[in-house]
Amino acid sequence: MSTTSHLFSHVLAGDDTETLDRLHERLVASATSTGLLDISYRRLDTPVGELLLAATARGLVRVAYARENHDEVLRELAERVSPRILLAPARLDRAARQIEHYFAGGRTTFDLPLDLQLASGFRRRVLDGLRELAYGDTVSYAAVARAVGSPKAVRAVGTACATNPLPVVVPCHRVVRSDGAPGDYRGGADAKRVLLELERARATGDR
């Protein structure tokens, strides 16, 4: 999917960067003031690769790993939320700063408004429960199932974690198999290992 900002980039490819930046800022301001911007997004470099951050007026709606294909994620947001999407990095500065501080070891919780409209029913219950998981701790899929009142729904908990629209911020990486094995993860096994090792090292250092 090509966003309006991408179209401007192609059309004005010969102009200097400063001019393009000013035009883009005006485009974002105009879209915002006229109510034509429903989803803002930006990209952020992290130790687990480039993340796509997207937000609505209600809050952060999507965090996506590069392996998910950011263009596909934007296309899905256009279909499920709104096609009025624009690259607007400044509108996601707060989220970006908190995620950067998390990876730097300076933040153990996130203080961000979240828009969980991409999850509903049982999956939403699981995500609400995951937000209570303590930094540096891990729990089993079975334990999460019991905590949300559906002890037999272990596989459904796994599906909820695998489809978590806000990985890192809603810490599904803290859910592991009963035998201690990491289990599957939306960002891949290496990303899950990095997150768990980061938190384990910080939690151990604070003791």
C-alpha positions as CSV (number, residue, x, y, z in Angstrom):
1,M,0.0,0.0,0.0
2,S,1.3,3.4,-0.9
3,T,0.6,6.2,1.6
4,T,0.1,9.9,0.7
5,S,3.5,10.6,2.1
6,H,5.1,8.0,-0.2
7,L,3.4,9.5,-3.2
8,F,4.8,12.9,-2.3
9,S,8.2,11.4,-2.0
10,H,8.0,10.0,-5.5
11,V,6.6,13.1,-7.1
12,L,9.1,15.5,-5.4
13,A,12.1,13.2,-5.6
14,G,14.1,15.9,-7.3
15,D,13.5,18.5,-4.6
16,D,15.9,19.0,-1.6
17,T,15.2,17.2,1.6
18,E,14.4,20.4,3.6
19,T,11.6,21.4,1.1
20,L,10.2,17.9,1.2
21,D,10.2,17.8,5.0
22,R,8.4,21.1,5.1
23,L,5.8,20.0,2.6
24,H,5.3,16.8,4.6
25,E,4.9,18.7,7.9
26,R,2.2,20.8,6.2
27,L,0.5,17.7,4.8
28,V,0.4,16.2,8.3
29,A,-0.9,19.4,9.9
30,S,-3.6,19.8,7.2
31,A,-4.7,16.2,7.5
32,T,-4.9,16.5,11.3
33,S,-6.8,19.8,11.3
34,T,-9.4,18.6,8.8
35,G,-9.9,15.3,10.5
36,L,-8.5,13.3,7.6
37,L,-5.7,11.6,9.6
38,D,-6.9,8.5,11.5
39,I,-3.7,6.5,11.8
40,S,-0.2,8.0,12.2
41,Y,2.9,5.8,11.9
42,R,6.7,5.8,12.1
43,R,9.5,3.3,12.1
44,L,12.0,2.8,14.9
45,D,15.4,1.1,15.0
46,T,15.8,-1.2,18.0
47,P,18.0,-4.2,19.1
48,V,15.3,-6.5,17.7
49,G,15.2,-4.8,14.3
50,E,13.1,-2.1,12.8
51,L,9.7,-1.7,14.5
52,L,6.7,-0.1,12.9
53,L,4.6,2.0,15.4
54,A,1.1,3.0,14.5
55,A,-1.4,5.0,16.6
56,T,-5.0,6.3,16.3
57,A,-6.4,9.2,18.3
58,R,-7.1,6.7,21.1
59,G,-3.6,5.4,21.4
60,L,-1.0,3.0,20.1
61,V,-2.8,0.5,17.9
62,R,0.1,-1.6,16.4
63,V,3.7,-2.5,16.9
64,A,5.1,-4.7,14.1
65,Y,8.3,-6.4,13.5
66,A,10.1,-6.2,10.2
67,R,9.4,-10.0,9.6
68,E,5.7,-9.2,9.5
69,N,6.3,-7.0,6.4
70,H,5.5,-3.4,7.3
71,D,3.7,-2.7,4.0
72,E,1.4,-5.6,4.7
73,V,0.7,-4.4,8.2
74,L,-0.2,-0.9,6.9
75,R,-2.5,-2.5,4.4
76,E,-4.2,-4.5,7.1
77,L,-4.6,-1.4,9.2
78,A,-6.2,0.4,6.2
79,E,-8.7,-2.5,5.8
80,R,-9.5,-3.1,9.5
81,V,-9.2,0.4,11.0
82,S,-9.1,3.2,8.4
83,P,-7.4,3.9,5.0
84,R,-6.5,7.4,6.2
85,I,-2.9,6.6,7.2
86,L,0.1,8.9,7.1
87,L,3.7,8.8,8.1
88,A,3.8,11.2,11.0
89,P,6.8,10.4,13.3
90,A,6.3,13.3,15.7
91,R,2.9,12.1,16.7
92,L,4.6,8.9,18.0
93,D,7.5,10.5,19.7
94,R,6.3,9.6,23.2
95,A,5.9,5.9,22.3
96,A,9.3,5.9,20.5
97,R,11.1,7.4,23.5
98,Q,9.6,4.9,25.9
99,I,10.5,2.0,23.7
100,E,14.0,3.3,23.3
101,H,14.3,3.7,27.1
102,Y,13.1,0.2,27.6
103,F,15.8,-1.3,25.3
104,A,18.4,0.9,27.1
105,G,17.4,-0.7,30.4
106,G,15.9,2.5,31.8
107,R,12.2,1.6,31.7
108,T,10.4,-1.5,33.1
109,T,6.8,-0.4,32.4
110,F,5.1,1.6,29.6
111,D,2.9,4.6,30.3
112,L,1.1,4.9,27.0
113,P,-2.6,5.1,25.9
114,L,-3.4,1.9,24.0
115,D,-6.0,1.2,21.3
116,L,-6.8,-2.5,21.5
117,Q,-9.5,-2.6,18.9
118,L,-7.6,-5.2,16.9
119,A,-8.2,-7.7,19.6
120,S,-11.6,-8.8,20.9
121,G,-13.3,-11.4,23.0
122,F,-11.0,-14.0,24.6
123,R,-7.9,-12.6,22.9
124,R,-8.7,-9.2,24.5
125,R,-9.0,-10.8,27.9
126,V,-5.6,-12.4,27.5
127,L,-4.0,-9.2,26.4
128,D,-5.5,-7.3,29.4
129,G,-4.0,-10.0,31.6
130,L,-0.6,-9.8,30.0
131,R,-0.4,-6.2,30.8
132,E,-0.1,-7.2,34.5
133,L,2.9,-9.5,34.0
134,A,5.9,-8.2,36.0
135,Y,9.1,-7.1,34.3
136,G,11.7,-9.9,34.4
137,D,9.2,-12.6,35.2
138,T,7.9,-15.4,33.0
139,V,4.7,-17.4,33.2
140,S,3.4,-20.4,31.3
141,Y,0.6,-20.4,28.8
142,A,-1.3,-22.7,31.2
143,A,-0.9,-20.2,34.0
144,V,-2.3,-17.4,31.8
145,A,-5.3,-19.5,30.8
146,R,-6.1,-20.1,34.5
147,A,-5.6,-16.4,35.3
148,V,-8.2,-15.4,32.7
149,G,-10.7,-18.0,34.0
150,S,-10.4,-20.5,31.2
151,P,-7.9,-23.2,32.4
152,K,-8.5,-25.4,29.4
153,A,-7.9,-22.7,26.8
154,V,-4.1,-23.1,26.7
155,R,-3.9,-23.2,22.9
156,A,-6.2,-20.2,22.7
157,V,-3.8,-18.3,24.9
158,G,-1.0,-19.2,22.6
159,T,-3.0,-17.9,19.7
160,A,-3.7,-14.6,21.5
161,C,0.0,-14.2,22.2
162,A,0.9,-15.0,18.6
163,T,-1.5,-12.4,17.3
164,N,-0.8,-9.7,19.9
165,P,-1.0,-6.4,18.0
166,L,1.3,-4.6,20.4
167,P,4.3,-6.9,21.1
168,V,7.0,-5.4,23.4
169,V,4.5,-3.0,24.9
170,V,2.0,-5.7,25.9
171,P,4.5,-8.3,27.0
172,C,3.5,-11.6,25.5
173,H,7.2,-12.4,25.3
174,R,7.0,-13.2,29.1
175,V,4.7,-16.2,28.4
176,V,6.7,-19.4,27.9
177,R,5.9,-23.1,27.7
178,S,5.4,-25.2,30.9
179,D,8.8,-26.8,30.4
180,G,10.5,-23.4,30.3
181,A,11.1,-23.4,26.6
182,P,10.4,-19.9,25.0
183,G,7.7,-21.0,22.6
184,D,6.6,-19.2,19.5
185,Y,6.7,-15.4,19.1
186,R,5.5,-12.9,16.6
187,G,8.9,-11.3,16.3
188,G,10.7,-14.6,16.0
189,A,12.7,-16.7,18.5
190,D,15.7,-14.5,18.5
191,A,13.7,-11.4,19.3
192,K,12.0,-13.2,22.2
193,R,15.3,-14.3,23.5
194,V,16.7,-10.7,23.4
195,L,13.7,-9.4,25.3
196,L,13.8,-12.0,28.0
197,E,17.6,-11.7,28.4
198,L,17.4,-7.9,28.6
199,E,14.7,-8.1,31.3
200,R,16.4,-10.9,33.2
201,A,19.7,-9.0,33.3
202,R,18.1,-5.8,34.5
203,A,15.9,-7.5,37.1
204,T,18.9,-9.4,38.4
205,G,21.0,-6.3,38.6
206,D,18.3,-4.5,40.7
207,R,18.3,-7.2,43.3
